[in-house]
Amino acid sequence: MDNYSYKNFNSKTYQYLIDAFGEEKIKNRYASLYDYMVEFIKRHHYEENLTISQNALSQMIIDYFVDIDRLKQFHGIERISTTKIYSYTAFWLIKRKPLQIIKDNLEDYNLTFANERFVVGYLLRCLNNESINTIILDEKKSDYIDFVDNMMYFLQYRVITAQAIETILFGFKAGKAIQYSEDYQK
């Protein structure tokens, strides 16, 4: 894992997280998010504008695992749901903002909210079962675009909690279930 820095976990303060989750799982979470961010930067041609703060990403990973450890202990559960994993990851990504502007571009408003844009894409992966190529029918595109725009607005301007993000994800999944049921009955 030479390309990835997760040095903050070497602190004795966080040894309990390594003991609870295993070093490999922590490294893999860091690496996958780092890789997603590199992909995001390339897809949006932000190579000259953004960098990934390894310190901020490391802290985000620590915060995420601290929260998950607390949840598991408080509720006495072994495994955390995928929805909760995405929700807490998204929350801490927004709080720690690991994507950092290194060269401003006043013509690109989206650059200001790069972390929020990244998180929206990350959450859409969850909602679309890890597929970034889900096809939305033309007659439903405006509803989907409204949902994505609203999620972006929420992440930019509203008070964000992991629980609120989780509710959004559950609401979307409920809508998919209703639509599937309607389609199946026809």
ZAVOMI-874806 format. One record per residue: residue in one letter; z, x negated, y negated of N, C-alpha, C in turn. Coordinates in steps of 0.1 Angstrom, whole numbers, padded with zeros to 4 digits, always signed. Each point is the difference from the previous one (the first is absolute). Layout:
residues N
AZXYZXYZXY/...
END
This chain:
residues 186
M+0000-0008+0012+0000+0008-0012+0000-0009-0012/D-0008-0010+0000+0000-0010-0011-0004+0006-0014/N-0008+0010+0000-0005+0005-0013+0010+0010-0006/Y+0010+0003+0007+0010+0011-0005+0013-0006-0003/S+0006+0004-0011+0013-0004-0004+0010+0011+0002/Y+0010-0002+0008+0010+0010+0002+0014-0008-0001/K+0000-0010-0009+0011-0009-0001+0013+0007-0003/N+0000+0011-0007+0013+0007-0004+0008+0004+0012/F-0007+0002+0012+0007+0004+0012+0008-0012+0006/N-0003-0012-0004+0007-0011+0006+0014-0001-0006/S+0003+0008-0010+0014+0000-0005+0009+0006+0010/K+0012-0005+0000+0011+0005+0009+0003+0015-0003/T-0002+0004-0013+0003+0013-0004-0008+0010+0008/Y-0012-0003+0004-0009+0009+0006-0002-0003+0015/Q+0008-0008+0006-0001-0003+0014+0002+0012+0008/Y+0008+0010-0004+0002+0012+0007-0013+0008+0002/L-0009-0001-0010-0013+0007+0002-0009-0007+0010/I+0001-0013+0001-0008-0007+0011+0006+0004+0013/D+0014+0001+0001+0006+0003+0012-0003+0015+0004/A-0001+0009-0010-0002+0014+0003-0015+0003+0003/F-0009-0007-0006-0014+0004+0001-0009-0011+0007/G+0005-0012+0000-0007-0011+0006-0009-0007-0011/E-0001-0013+0001-0008-0007-0010-0014+0003+0001/E-0005+0002+0012-0015+0003+0002-0004+0013-0007/K+0009+0011+0001-0003+0012-0007-0001-0001-0015/I+0010-0007-0005+0000-0003-0014-0012-0008-0005/K-0003-0010+0007-0012-0008-0003-0013+0008+0000/N-0001+0009+0011-0012+0008+0001-0001+0010-0011/R+0011+0006-0005+0000+0010-0011-0005-0007-0012/Y+0006-0012-0003-0004-0008-0012-0015-0003+0001/A-0005-0005+0012-0013-0004+0002-0010+0011-0002/S+0003+0012+0006-0009+0011-0001-0001+0005-0014/L+0011+0001-0007-0001+0004-0014-0008-0010-0009/Y+0003-0012+0003-0007-0011-0008-0015+0001+0003/D-0004+0002+0012-0014+0001+0004-0006+0013-0007/Y+0007+0011+0000-0005+0012-0006-0002-0002-0015/M+0009-0008-0006-0001-0003-0015-0013-0009-0002/V-0002-0010+0008-0011-0008-0001-0013+0008+0001/E+0000+0009+0010-0012+0009+0002-0002+0009-0013/F+0011+0005-0006+0000+0008-0012-0006-0008-0011/I+0005-0012-0002-0005-0008-0011-0015-0003+0001/K-0004-0003+0012-0015-0003+0003-0008+0013-0002/R+0004+0011+0005-0007+0013-0001-0003+0004-0014/H+0010-0003-0009-0001+0004-0014-0004-0011-0009/H-0004-0012+0006-0005-0011-0007+0010-0005-0011/Y+0013-0001+0004+0011-0004-0008+0004-0015+0003/E-0008-0007+0006+0004-0014+0004+0004-0008-0012/E-0006+0002-0012+0003-0008-0012+0011+0007-0008/N+0004+0012+0004+0009+0008-0008+0014+0001+0006/L+0000+0001+0013+0013+0002+0007+0004-0011+0009/T+0013-0001+0002+0005-0009+0010+0011+0008+0007/I+0004-0005+0012+0011+0006+0007+0012-0009-0002/S+0010+0005-0006+0013-0007-0002+0007+0000+0014/Q+0001-0012+0006+0006-0001+0013+0015+0003-0001/N+0006-0004-0012+0015+0003-0002+0002+0015+0000/A-0008+0007-0008+0001+0015-0001-0002+0007+0013/L-0011-0005+0007-0002+0006+0013+0011-0003+0010/S+0005-0012+0000+0012-0003+0009+0012+0009-0004/Q+0002+0002-0012+0012+0008-0004-0003+0014+0004/M-0012+0005-0002-0004+0014+0004+0003+0001+0015/I-0004-0009+0008+0003+0000+0015+0015+0001+0003/I+0007-0008-0007+0015+0000+0002+0005+0013-0004/D-0003+0006-0011+0005+0013-0005-0004+0011+0010/Y-0012-0001+0005-0005+0010+0010+0009-0001+0013/F+0002-0012+0005+0008-0001+0013+0014+0003-0002/V+0006-0003-0012+0014+0004-0003+0001+0015+0000/D-0010+0007-0006+0001+0015+0000-0002+0006+0014/I-0009-0005+0008-0003+0004+0013+0013-0002+0009/D+0006-0012-0002+0012-0003+0008+0011+0010-0003/R+0002+0003-0013+0010+0010-0004-0003+0014+0005/L-0013+0004+0000-0004+0013+0005+0003+0001+0015/K-0003-0011+0007+0002+0000+0015+0015+0001+0003/Q+0008-0007-0008+0015+0000+0003+0006+0013-0004/F-0004+0005-0012+0006+0013-0005-0004+0012+0009/H-0012+0000+0005-0004+0012+0008+0001-0003+0015/G+0004-0012+0004+0001-0004+0014-0013+0001+0008/I-0011-0004-0006-0013+0001+0006-0005-0014+0004/E-0008+0000+0010-0006-0013+0005-0013-0003-0007/R-0009+0011-0001-0013-0002-0005-0002+0008-0013/I-0008-0005-0009-0003+0006-0013-0014+0006+0001/S-0002+0012-0005-0013+0006+0001-0010-0007-0009/T-0013+0001+0004-0011-0006-0007+0000+0004-0015/T+0003+0013-0002+0000+0005-0014+0011-0006-0008/K+0012-0002+0006+0010-0007-0007-0003-0014-0003/I-0006-0007+0010-0004-0014-0002-0009-0001-0012/Y-0011+0008-0001-0009+0000-0011+0007+0004-0013/S+0008+0009+0000+0007+0005-0012+0009-0011-0006/Y+0008-0006+0008+0009-0011-0005-0008-0012-0004/T-0010-0003+0007-0008-0012-0003-0007+0003-0014/A-0006+0012-0002-0006+0003-0012+0010+0000-0012/F+0012+0005+0002+0010+0001-0010+0003-0015-0005/W+0002-0009+0010+0004-0013-0004-0012-0008-0006/L-0012+0003+0004-0012-0006-0006-0001+0004-0015/I+0003+0012-0003+0000+0005-0014+0011-0007-0008/K+0012-0001+0006+0011-0006-0007-0002-0015-0002/R-0005-0007+0009+0000-0015-0001-0014-0005-0006/K-0010+0008+0001-0013-0003-0006-0005-0014+0003/P-0003-0003+0013-0005-0013+0004-0013-0004-0005/L-0009+0010-0004-0013-0004-0006+0003-0003-0015/Q-0004-0012-0004+0003-0004-0013-0013-0003-0007/I-0001+0004-0013-0012-0003-0008+0001-0015-0005/I-0011-0008+0003+0000-0013-0004-0011-0002-0011/K-0009+0009-0001-0010+0000-0011-0003+0015-0003/D+0004+0003-0012-0002+0014-0005-0014+0003-0002/N-0003+0013+0001-0013+0005-0003+0002+0014-0007/L-0001-0001-0013+0003+0012-0008-0010+0012+0003/E-0011-0004+0005-0011+0011+0004+0003+0007+0013/D+0010-0006+0008+0003+0006+0013+0014+0006+0000/Y+0000+0013-0004+0013+0007+0000+0007+0000+0013/N-0007+0000+0011+0005+0001+0014+0008-0013+0003/L-0003-0011-0006+0007-0012+0002+0015+0001-0003/T+0003+0007-0010+0014+0002-0005+0008+0006+0012/F-0006+0009+0007+0007+0007+0011-0004-0004+0014/A-0003-0013+0001-0005-0005+0013+0010+0002+0011/N+0013-0001-0002+0009+0002+0011+0000+0015+0004/E-0001+0009-0009+0000+0014+0003-0013+0004+0007/R-0011-0006-0004-0013+0002+0007+0001-0005+0014/F+0006-0012+0002+0002-0005+0013+0008+0009+0009/V+0011+0005-0006+0009+0009+0008-0007+0013+0004/V-0008+0006-0009-0008+0012+0003-0009-0003+0012/G-0007-0011+0000-0009-0004+0011+0008-0002+0013/Y+0012-0006-0001+0009-0002+0011+0004+0013+0006/L+0004+0009-0008+0005+0013+0004-0011+0009+0006/L-0012-0002-0005-0012+0007+0006-0003-0005+0014/R+0003-0012+0002-0002-0006+0014+0010+0008+0009/C+0012+0002-0004+0009+0007+0008-0004+0014+0003/L-0005+0007-0011-0004+0014+0001-0013+0002+0008/N-0008-0011+0001-0013+0001+0007+0001-0008+0013/N+0012-0002+0005+0002-0007+0013-0006-0014+0000/E+0003-0007-0010-0005-0014-0002-0015-0002-0002/S-0007+0011-0001-0014-0001-0002-0003+0000-0015/I-0008-0009-0005-0003+0000-0015-0014+0007-0001/N-0006+0004+0011-0013+0006-0001-0001+0015+0004/T+0011+0007-0002+0001+0014+0002-0011+0007-0008/I-0007+0009+0006-0011+0008-0008+0006+0013-0004/I-0001+0003-0013+0005+0012-0006-0012+0009-0002/L+0000+0012+0005-0011+0009-0002-0002+0003-0015/D-0013+0002-0004-0003+0002-0014+0008+0011-0006/E+0001+0011+0007+0007+0012-0006+0015-0002-0002/K+0006-0011+0006+0014-0003-0001+0003-0013-0008/K-0011-0006-0004+0002-0013-0008+0008+0002-0012/S-0002+0010-0008+0007+0002-0012+0015+0001+0002/D+0004+0008+0011+0014+0001+0003+0006-0013+0004/Y-0007-0008+0008+0005-0013+0004+0001-0010-0012/I-0010+0000-0009+0000-0008-0012+0012+0004-0009/D+0002+0013-0001+0012+0005-0008+0013-0005+0006/F+0001+0000+0013+0012-0005+0007+0002-0015-0003/V-0011-0008+0001+0001-0014-0002+0004-0003-0015/D-0007+0007-0009+0003-0002-0014+0014+0004-0003/N+0005+0011+0006+0014+0004-0003+0010-0011+0006/M-0003-0005+0011+0008-0010+0006+0001-0013-0009/M-0012-0003-0005+0000-0012-0010+0008+0003-0012/Y-0002+0012-0006+0008+0004-0011+0015-0001+0002/F+0004+0006+0012+0014+0000+0004+0005-0014+0001/L-0007-0010+0006+0005-0013+0001+0000-0008-0013/Q-0008+0004-0010-0001-0006-0013+0011+0005-0009/Y+0003+0013+0000+0008+0006-0011+0012+0007+0004/R+0003+0003+0013+0011+0008+0004+0011-0009+0006/V+0012+0006+0001+0011-0007+0007-0003+0000+0015/I+0000-0012+0005-0005-0001+0014+0012-0004+0009/T+0001+0007+0011+0009-0003+0011-0008-0001+0013/A+0006-0007+0009-0006+0000+0014-0001+0014+0006/Q+0011+0008-0003+0000+0013+0005-0011+0009-0006/A-0002-0002-0013-0011+0008-0006-0014-0003+0006/I-0002-0013+0002-0013-0005+0006-0001+0006+0015/E+0012+0000+0007+0000+0006+0013-0004+0014+0000/T+0005+0008-0010-0003+0014-0001-0015+0002-0002/I-0005-0008-0009-0015+0001-0002-0008-0002+0013/L+0004-0010+0007-0007-0003+0013+0002+0012+0010/F+0012+0005+0001+0002+0011+0009-0008+0013-0005/G-0001+0002-0013-0007+0011-0005-0015-0001+0003/F-0005-0012-0001-0014-0002+0003-0003+0002+0015/K+0009-0005+0008-0001+0002+0015+0001+0014+0004/A+0009+0008-0007+0001+0014+0003-0013+0007-0004/G-0006-0004-0011-0013+0006-0004-0011-0003+0011/K+0000-0012+0005-0010-0004+0011+0003+0009+0012/A+0013+0002+0003+0003+0008+0012-0005+0015-0001/I+0002+0005-0012-0004+0014-0003-0015+0000+0001/Q-0007-0009-0006-0015+0000+0000-0005-0001+0015/Y+0007-0009+0007-0004-0002+0014+0001+0013+0008/S+0012+0007-0002+0002+0013+0006-0010+0010-0003/E-0003+0001-0013-0011+0009-0004-0013-0003+0006/D-0004-0012+0001-0013-0005+0006+0000+0003+0015/Y+0012-0002+0006+0001+0002+0014-0002+0015+0004/Q+0006+0009-0008+0000+0014+0002-0014+0006-0002/K-0008-0006-0008-0014+0005-0002-0008-0003+0012/
END
